Amino acid sequence: MAGVTKVKIEESAEELRELLKKQKTALGKERIQALYLLKIGQVRTIQDLAVVLGRGSATVQRWFKAYTELGIASL
């Protein structure tokens, strides 16, 4: 299926939920929420995730590129 992300999320859903609670900025929450929604299977594609978050798919792809290259701290 086109657009299905192949990002391997290392953190568990529980870890992501805890990180989500600790975020102090809206942008930080959004980025962790993106990982969380993928981890729990709520969304399957970058496009679906972009729609849910109200962001462009290029923006979401940039987030995942940073996550893949530098890890969770990059978000």
C-alpha positions as CSV (number, residue, x, y, z in Angstrom):
1,M,0.0,0.0,0.0
2,A,1.4,3.4,-1.0
3,G,2.2,5.7,1.9
4,V,2.5,3.1,4.6
5,T,5.3,4.1,6.8
6,K,8.2,1.8,7.5
7,V,9.4,3.7,10.6
8,K,10.4,1.3,13.4
9,I,9.3,2.8,16.6
10,E,11.6,1.5,19.4
11,E,9.5,2.8,22.3
12,S,6.5,0.9,23.7
13,A,3.0,2.4,23.6
14,E,3.2,2.9,27.4
15,E,6.5,4.8,27.1
16,L,5.1,7.0,24.4
17,R,2.0,7.7,26.5
18,E,4.2,8.8,29.5
19,L,6.3,11.0,27.2
20,L,3.1,12.5,25.8
21,K,2.1,13.5,29.3
22,K,5.4,15.1,30.0
23,Q,5.5,17.4,26.9
24,K,5.3,21.1,27.7
25,T,4.7,22.4,24.2
26,A,2.0,21.8,21.6
27,L,4.6,20.9,19.0
28,G,6.3,18.4,21.3
29,K,2.9,16.8,22.0
30,E,2.1,16.6,18.3
31,R,5.3,14.8,17.5
32,I,5.1,12.2,20.2
33,Q,1.4,11.8,19.4
34,A,2.4,11.0,15.8
35,L,4.6,8.1,17.0
36,Y,2.0,6.9,19.5
37,L,-0.8,6.8,16.9
38,L,1.4,4.7,14.6
39,K,2.5,2.5,17.4
40,I,-1.1,1.6,18.5
41,G,-2.2,1.2,14.9
42,Q,-4.7,4.1,14.9
43,V,-3.3,5.2,11.6
44,R,-1.3,3.4,8.9
45,T,-0.1,6.0,6.5
46,I,1.7,9.3,6.6
47,Q,-1.2,10.9,4.8
48,D,-3.7,9.6,7.4
49,L,-1.5,10.8,10.2
50,A,-1.1,14.2,8.6
51,V,-4.9,14.6,8.3
52,V,-5.4,13.5,11.9
53,L,-2.8,16.0,13.2
54,G,-3.8,18.8,10.8
55,R,-0.3,19.0,9.3
56,G,1.1,18.5,5.9
57,S,2.5,15.1,5.0
58,A,5.9,16.6,4.2
59,T,6.1,17.9,7.8
60,V,5.2,14.5,9.3
61,Q,7.8,12.9,7.0
62,R,10.5,15.4,8.3
63,W,9.6,14.4,11.9
64,F,10.0,10.7,11.1
65,K,13.3,11.3,9.3
66,A,14.6,13.1,12.4
67,Y,13.4,10.3,14.6
68,T,14.9,7.6,12.4
69,E,18.3,9.4,12.3
70,L,18.6,10.8,15.8
71,G,16.0,9.0,18.0
72,I,13.3,10.3,20.2
73,A,15.4,13.2,21.6
74,S,15.2,14.8,18.2
75,L,11.5,15.3,18.5
